[in-house]
Amino acid sequence: MDFTLDNGGCKMNKKGCCRNSGQKLSVFDWLCDLPETQDDCDFVEVQFKNTRKGYFLNSNKLKLEKGDVVAVESSPGHDIGEVTLTGRLVQLQMRKNGVNPQKVEVRRVYRKARPVDMEKYEEAKAKEHATMIKARKIAENLHLNMKIGDVEYQGDGNKAIFYYIADERVDFRQLIKVLAEEFSIRIEMRQIGARQEAGRIGGIGPCGRELCCSGWMSSFVSVSTSAARYQDLSTNPQKLAGQCAKLKCCVNYEMDVYVDAQKDFPSKEIPLETKTGTFYHFKTDVFKRQMAYSSAPGIPANLVTLSVDRVKEIIAINRKGGKVDALEEKKQSDKPVQNIDFQNVVGQDSLTRFDQSRSKNKKKRNKSRSKDNGQKNRPQDAGKEN
């Protein structure tokens, strides 16, 4: 497979599924190695600024590949975007996102972007930040309870989409008139949520990775504090809130696993009655299947950690009207426990073990040499005596 280099590092060819395009919500093209799947669909997926995507009909039978910049039909004029998906996988993505070509009008791909198109596109994109700042001031002067989070110009510069956040319904008819007179373009207002705004802007989460909403999440499920309670997470809003000031989406990831694991756990609302007093639930360790109880409700006083089976046993005794002497069972062992200390049996922990072996080897060599010298000298001495 051919490789190309650019400012972002090493990229695979445009057909490769691992091409690092830098686009948000990129789709893993697992059908890219099958040539027969690339030409059996006339639709292509085109991505625009941030997370906005669209599906267009390649009616002119252009030879398009992943990463090509194309001019597509818009209302009015045309828009510029990057092809992010081709082939049979586009049909699966359209079905997943609820785009039915028979019920929804699918616009066409005009051509591959020309240098003139790219010049207009760059000019339009350069005005987005200044337009957003002016639009915020205009909305503030009109006393509108809304926040304009982003502005996206169309590729030909004739239209702009203003993304805004509002807690209540906003009458922005006067705002549209003022914006149209100020910028001399066609205005489209589009309301988004706080999670969608975070996905468009992007960023790094507390886990050190790219935000899920800008990396791979395309649909947002509501997150409630009950999911945090099931996992015994801290209910501190500062710890549970993400960069969008809403509860983190990742709180829902392991929710089902915790619910399944706690099906046989006793209720946390049931106190444990003992002869010395009443103990209340304080915290639960789902992985170790242990529950901690305190002698005072809501305060970690005289904490006792019990297994789930022991808690069930105590609850059953309390329901029959009895009380246990203590929460923990006294384990009586028949044999005394012997403390087994570590013993250096092999002798490999000595730092001077190699030095000792060398000195022993030297002594053996010296002894053998002395014996050899003595044997050589004996016959000579015997001849002299004779």
Disulfide bonds with the S-S distance in Angstrom:
none
